[in-house]
Amino acid sequence: MLYFESPPGSGFSLASPNWPYNDEQSVAATYAALKFFFDAYPTYLVNEFYLAGEDYAGVLIPQLAKFILDNNSKFFAIDIRGILVGNPCTTDNEC
């Protein structure tokens, strides 16, 4: 099980107060971290993969799932099987 705090500066992670991060950058950075992990530990790449999160993850998890599926190739593919969001933020009015 891997845990990520996203975007930088949320939760217990540290980021510069001047570090501008939007949803697209956060998703791309998370994907890059996943790719780095699977490059380092390729035996885990064959496992089923699920994304889960709560609150603002209702926005980021679906975007990350789409980014993963759009970037899968015959050379590197994450076997994404499903997503789970708890108490999700799904619209601008809720966030």
SEDO-292232 format. One record per residue: residue number from 1; residue in three letters; x, y, z of N, C-alpha, C in turn. Coordinates in pm, 1 decimal. Layout:
N
SITE  donu  gugu      n.c1      n.c2      n.c3     ca.c1     ca.c2     ca.c3      c.c1      c.c2      c.c3
SITE   NUM   ALA         X         Y         Z         X         Y         Z         X         Y         Z
...
//
This chain:
95
SITE  donu  gugu      n.c1      n.c2      n.c3     ca.c1     ca.c2     ca.c3      c.c1      c.c2      c.c3
SITE     1   MET      84.9    -116.1       0.0       0.0       0.0       0.0      90.0     123.1       0.0
SITE     2   LEU      62.9     213.4     -90.8     135.3     340.2     -99.3      43.0     452.3     -54.3
SITE     3   TYR      99.7     549.7      13.5      24.0     667.6      55.4      90.0     791.8      -3.9
SITE     4   PHE       8.4     878.3     -61.7      56.6    1005.9    -113.3     -27.5    1117.0     -53.7
SITE     5   GLU      36.0    1228.2     -21.6     -36.2    1350.0      12.9     -26.5    1442.3    -107.2
SITE     6   SER    -139.9    1487.4    -152.1    -140.0    1565.5    -273.6    -249.9    1671.1    -262.1
SITE     7   PRO    -225.6    1789.8    -307.1    -104.4    1845.4    -366.6       0.7    1876.3    -260.5
SITE     8   PRO     124.0    1905.7    -304.8     229.0    1941.0    -208.1     182.4    2054.4    -117.0
SITE     9   GLY     216.6    2040.7       8.9     176.8    2140.8     106.3      52.7    2103.2     183.6
SITE    10   SER     -16.8    1998.5     139.7    -135.2    1954.5     213.6     -94.7    1849.3     316.2
SITE    11   GLY    -179.6    1827.3     414.3    -150.0    1725.2     514.3     -20.0    1752.9     587.1
SITE    12   PHE      64.3    1652.2     596.5     191.6    1665.1     665.6     306.8    1698.4     571.1
SITE    13   SER     281.8    1709.7     440.4     389.4    1739.3     346.7     427.2    1887.3     353.5
SITE    14   LEU     548.0    1915.0     313.3     599.3    2052.1     314.4     619.8    2101.6     172.6
SITE    15   ALA     586.8    2224.4     148.7     610.1    2287.1      18.8     629.3    2435.8      41.7
SITE    16   SER     699.4    2495.8     -49.7     718.5    2639.9     -42.7     582.7    2709.5     -53.7
SITE    17   PRO     559.8    2814.9      24.4     431.2    2885.7      12.2     413.5    2949.8    -125.1
SITE    18   ASN     522.6    2966.1    -198.7     514.1    3024.6    -332.2     506.1    2918.5    -441.8
SITE    19   TRP     492.5    2791.9    -404.1     489.2    2684.0    -500.1     349.2    2673.0    -559.4
SITE    20   PRO     329.4    2721.8    -680.7     195.3    2713.4    -739.4     170.9    2571.5    -792.3
SITE    21   TYR      66.0    2508.7    -746.8      31.8    2373.6    -791.3    -115.6    2371.5    -825.8
SITE    22   ASN    -146.7    2328.3    -946.5    -286.6    2312.2    -982.9    -317.0    2162.7    -993.8
SITE    23   ASP    -439.2    2127.3   -1025.1    -478.1    1986.4   -1029.8    -397.4    1908.4   -1132.5
SITE    24   GLU    -377.5    1965.8   -1250.5    -304.0    1895.7   -1355.8    -159.0    1869.5   -1314.1
SITE    25   GLN     -96.3    1966.5   -1251.2      41.7    1948.2   -1204.9      48.5    1844.8   -1093.1
SITE    26   SER     -49.4    1846.6   -1005.0     -53.5    1751.3    -895.1     -69.2    1608.8    -948.7
SITE    27   VAL    -159.6    1590.0   -1044.8    -180.5    1458.3   -1105.0     -54.3    1412.4   -1177.7
SITE    28   ALA       7.8    1500.0   -1254.2     130.1    1463.7   -1325.8     242.9    1428.2   -1228.7
SITE    29   ALA     254.2    1501.3   -1118.5     358.0    1472.5   -1019.1     331.2    1338.7    -950.0
SITE    30   THR     206.4    1308.9    -920.5     171.8    1181.4    -858.0     200.1    1066.4    -953.4
SITE    31   TYR     166.4    1083.4   -1080.7     195.9     980.7   -1180.5     347.5     959.0   -1191.6
SITE    32   ALA     423.4    1066.5   -1192.1     569.7    1054.8   -1199.0     623.0     977.5   -1078.0
SITE    33   ALA     566.4    1002.3    -959.5     608.3     929.3    -839.5     572.4     781.4    -851.4
SITE    34   LEU     453.6     751.6    -903.6     414.6     612.1    -924.1     507.0     543.5   -1023.1
SITE    35   LYS     539.3     611.7   -1131.7     629.6     554.9   -1232.5     767.1     530.2   -1170.8
SITE    36   PHE     815.8     623.4   -1091.8     944.4     607.2   -1024.0     940.7     484.4    -932.6
SITE    37   PHE     830.5     469.1    -856.4     816.3     353.9    -767.1     818.3     223.9    -847.0
SITE    38   PHE     737.1     215.9    -952.9     729.3      92.2   -1030.1     856.7      64.6   -1109.1
SITE    39   ASP     930.1     167.5   -1147.6    1061.0     145.5   -1210.3    1158.5      84.4   -1110.0
SITE    40   ALA    1148.7     127.5    -983.7    1236.7      75.4    -879.1    1193.7     -63.9    -832.3
SITE    41   TYR    1063.9     -91.6    -835.3    1010.0    -219.2    -787.1     916.6    -279.2    -893.4
SITE    42   PRO     970.6    -322.9   -1005.5     886.3    -369.0   -1116.7     802.9    -493.1   -1085.5
SITE    43   THR     840.5    -570.2    -985.1     761.0    -689.7    -952.5     620.1    -652.5    -906.1
SITE    44   TYR     600.7    -531.5    -855.0     468.5    -488.1    -809.5     378.8    -442.2    -924.4
SITE    45   LEU     435.2    -421.0   -1040.1     358.0    -368.6   -1153.3     253.1    -468.3   -1202.4
SITE    46   VAL     271.8    -596.4   -1174.7     176.1    -697.2   -1221.1      52.6    -705.2   -1131.3
SITE    47   ASN      57.2    -642.5   -1014.3     -55.9    -646.5    -921.4    -170.3    -558.5    -968.8
SITE    48   GLU    -291.8    -596.0    -928.0    -406.6    -508.5    -951.5    -382.2    -378.7    -876.1
SITE    49   PHE    -431.9    -266.7    -930.7    -404.8    -135.9    -873.0    -536.0     -61.7    -850.5
SITE    50   TYR    -553.4     -11.8    -729.3    -672.0      65.4    -693.2    -628.0     201.8    -640.4
SITE    51   LEU    -704.0     304.0    -671.8    -681.0     438.8    -620.6    -791.2     471.7    -521.3
SITE    52   ALA    -755.1     530.4    -408.9    -854.5     566.9    -309.5    -814.8     698.5    -244.3
SITE    53   GLY    -913.2     772.6    -200.3    -887.6     898.0    -130.6   -1018.3     955.9     -79.9
SITE    54   GLU   -1006.5    1066.2      -8.0   -1125.6    1131.1      45.7   -1117.5    1281.3      25.6
SITE    55   ASP   -1231.6    1345.0      37.2   -1244.2    1489.4      26.6   -1203.8    1536.6    -112.6
SITE    56   TYR   -1098.1    1615.9    -124.5   -1058.9    1669.9    -255.7   -1010.2    1561.2    -350.8
SITE    57   ALA    -985.9    1441.5    -299.0    -952.4    1328.9    -386.2   -1068.7    1297.6    -480.9
SITE    58   GLY   -1190.1    1343.1    -447.3   -1302.1    1329.1    -539.2   -1277.9    1400.3    -670.9
SITE    59   VAL   -1188.4    1496.2    -668.9   -1146.8    1566.2    -790.6   -1021.0    1499.8    -847.7
SITE    60   LEU    -922.3    1474.7    -760.9    -791.8    1428.3    -808.9    -788.1    1280.9    -849.1
SITE    61   ILE    -857.6    1193.5    -777.9    -852.1    1049.8    -808.3    -905.5    1019.2    -948.8
SITE    62   PRO   -1021.8    1069.8    -988.0   -1065.8    1043.6   -1125.9    -970.0    1101.0   -1230.4
SITE    63   GLN    -913.0    1218.6   -1202.9    -816.3    1276.4   -1297.2    -691.2    1189.4   -1306.4
SITE    64   LEU    -643.6    1138.6   -1191.7    -525.9    1052.7   -1191.7    -555.2     921.9   -1263.7
SITE    65   ALA    -672.3     863.5   -1240.7    -708.7     739.4   -1310.0    -707.7     759.6   -1461.2
SITE    66   LYS    -765.5     869.5   -1507.4    -765.3     898.9   -1651.1    -623.4     919.3   -1702.5
SITE    67   PHE    -541.3     990.9   -1626.4    -402.4    1015.9   -1666.9    -327.1     883.7   -1679.4
SITE    68   ILE    -347.8     793.4   -1584.0    -281.7     662.4   -1589.4    -326.2     586.6   -1714.0
SITE    69   LEU    -457.0     579.6   -1736.4    -507.5     506.0   -1852.1    -461.2     567.6   -1983.5
SITE    70   ASP    -456.4     699.3   -1990.2    -410.8     767.2   -2111.7    -262.5     744.5   -2138.5
SITE    71   ASN    -183.9     717.1   -2033.1     -38.9     703.7   -2048.8      10.2     559.7   -2042.3
SITE    72   ASN     -79.7     463.7   -2024.5     -38.6     323.9   -2029.6       8.6     289.5   -2170.0
SITE    73   SER     109.2     204.7   -2178.2     160.9     159.0   -2306.6     202.3      13.6   -2292.2
SITE    74   LYS     246.2     -46.9   -2402.0     289.8    -186.1   -2392.4     420.9    -198.4   -2314.7
SITE    75   PHE     491.4     -87.3   -2294.7     618.0     -89.0   -2221.2     600.3     -59.5   -2072.9
SITE    76   PHE     495.6      14.3   -2038.7     468.8      48.7   -1898.7     319.0      67.3   -1882.7
SITE    77   ALA     256.0     -23.4   -1808.3     111.3     -15.0   -1788.7      76.7     -49.1   -1644.5
SITE    78   ILE       4.4      39.1   -1579.4     -46.0      15.4   -1444.8    -183.8     -49.5   -1460.1
SITE    79   ASP    -202.9    -164.8   -1395.9    -326.1    -242.2   -1406.9    -433.5    -184.3   -1314.2
SITE    80   ILE    -484.5     -67.1   -1351.8    -582.5       1.1   -1267.2    -716.9     -72.1   -1276.1
SITE    81   ARG    -768.2    -110.9   -1158.7    -891.3    -188.8   -1152.8   -1008.7    -110.6   -1098.1
SITE    82   GLY    -982.0      -5.0   -1023.8   -1094.1      69.7    -969.2   -1049.6     188.6    -887.4
SITE    83   ILE   -1148.0     272.8    -855.9   -1122.6     389.5    -772.7   -1226.0     392.7    -660.6
SITE    84   LEU   -1187.8     456.9    -551.7   -1276.9     473.9    -436.7   -1254.4     613.4    -382.3
SITE    85   VAL   -1362.4     689.3    -365.6   -1351.6     820.9    -303.4   -1454.8     830.2    -192.6
SITE    86   GLY   -1411.0     874.2     -76.9   -1500.1     889.6      37.3   -1525.3    1037.1      63.4
SITE    87   ASN   -1648.4    1072.9      91.3   -1686.0    1210.9     116.3   -1625.3    1302.3      10.1
SITE    88   PRO   -1651.7    1271.2    -118.7   -1579.7    1341.0    -224.9   -1626.9    1483.2    -250.2
SITE    89   CYS   -1532.8    1564.8    -284.4   -1558.7    1698.5    -338.9   -1569.5    1678.3    -489.1
SITE    90   THR   -1684.9    1703.0    -547.7   -1703.1    1673.1    -689.9   -1734.7    1794.2    -776.6
SITE    91   THR   -1767.6    1907.8    -715.4   -1796.8    2027.4    -795.4   -1727.0    2148.1    -730.9
SITE    92   ASP   -1713.5    2251.3    -807.4   -1652.4    2374.1    -754.5   -1730.5    2430.9    -637.5
SITE    93   ASN   -1860.7    2411.4    -635.9   -1943.9    2464.2    -527.6   -1918.0    2392.3    -396.4
SITE    94   GLU   -1872.9    2266.4    -401.3   -1848.3    2187.4    -280.3   -1707.6    2206.4    -224.9
SITE    95   CYS   -1612.9    2241.8    -309.4   -1471.4    2240.2    -270.6   -1433.7    2360.8    -187.3
//
